[in-house]
């Protein structure tokens, strides 16, 4: 997975995806749930960079399921924020709002962790974007686009 991270950080999303997919096959054989959870979040971000929104949504959903299996609230909430980004990019604002509201309601579970402040700000920003595009007067506004700075990937 580390080589995939290098390629992603160099802006080479397709090469990153190739290496992530190789890692995924190995970790599935080993039933390494934590590595699969991290990998799926990373793959979701790469799919977003490649504008492959359906696969991004699927990767984030897999990541959430893995983190929930591990009872890792921080990882699941981070993947939920990624899922919301995929839903926003698909103009599925109501779905994004529902996921973000649930994520924000669950955020108290990780208030003691360093990721809390980042996720609180990120989820609130994404929620505001979704609500803005849901307003009738904003229907002609430009659709949600990923910020130019890439979200951070998880390291194994």
Secondary structure, DSSP 8 states (H G I E B T S, - for coil): -HHHHHHHHTT-HHHHHHHHHHHHHHHHHHT-HHHHHHHHHHHHHHHHHTT-HHHHHHHHHHHHHHHHHHT-HHHHHHHHHHHHHHHHHTT-HHHHHHHHHHHHHHGGGGTTSTHHHHHHHHHHHHHHHHHHHHSGGGTTS------SS-------
